[in-house]
Amino acid sequence: MSTITIKSDKPVVVIPAEEYDSLRETIAILSDRRLMNDIRRAIKEHEEGKSLDFEEFWRREMSEA
């Protein structure tokens, strides 16, 4: 087991690097107004039944090829 010693008056949080990277990516996505609008629109279209599942999409793509 590793030991970390920190002299600080401020609280410290230690998390695995993979989780930290994931949190940074989430923050980047949430901070991107255009991307968030695209995500919201896609969710709305899906809820309205305007989306295709992968199999249907693939069938349509292959029939047009």
C-alpha positions in Angstrom: 0.0 0.0 0.0 1.2 3.5 -0.9 1.3 6.4 1.6 0.7 10.0 0.6 1.7 12.7 3.0 0.4 16.2 2.3 0.8 19.3 4.5 -2.1 21.5 3.7 -4.9 23.3 5.5 -7.2 22.6 2.5 -9.1 19.4 2.0 -7.6 16.9 -0.5 -9.3 14.3 -2.7 -7.4 11.3 -4.1 -9.0 9.4 -6.9 -7.7 7.0 -9.5 -6.3 8.7 -12.6 -8.8 6.9 -14.9 -11.7 8.4 -12.9 -10.0 11.9 -12.9 -9.7 11.7 -16.7 -13.3 10.7 -17.0 -14.4 13.7 -14.9 -12.3 16.1 -17.0 -13.9 14.7 -20.1 -17.4 15.1 -18.6 -16.7 18.7 -17.7 -15.4 19.4 -21.2 -18.6 18.0 -22.7 -20.9 19.8 -20.3 -19.0 23.0 -21.0 -19.5 22.8 -24.8 -22.7 24.6 -25.4 -23.0 23.4 -29.1 -22.3 19.8 -28.2 -24.9 19.9 -25.3 -27.5 21.3 -27.7 -26.8 18.5 -30.1 -27.1 15.9 -27.4 -30.4 17.5 -26.1 -31.8 17.5 -29.7 -30.8 13.9 -30.2 -32.5 12.8 -27.0 -35.7 14.7 -27.9 -35.7 13.1 -31.4 -35.2 9.7 -29.8 -38.0 10.2 -27.4 -40.3 11.3 -30.3 -39.4 8.1 -32.2 -37.4 9.9 -34.8 -34.3 7.8 -34.4 -33.1 4.4 -35.9 -31.6 1.5 -34.1 -28.3 0.2 -35.5 -29.9 -2.6 -37.4 -32.4 -0.4 -39.2 -29.7 2.2 -40.0 -27.5 -0.5 -41.4 -30.3 -2.0 -43.6 -31.0 1.4 -45.0 -27.4 2.2 -45.7 -26.8 -1.2 -47.4 -30.0 -0.8 -49.6 -28.8 2.6 -50.8 -25.3 1.3 -51.7 
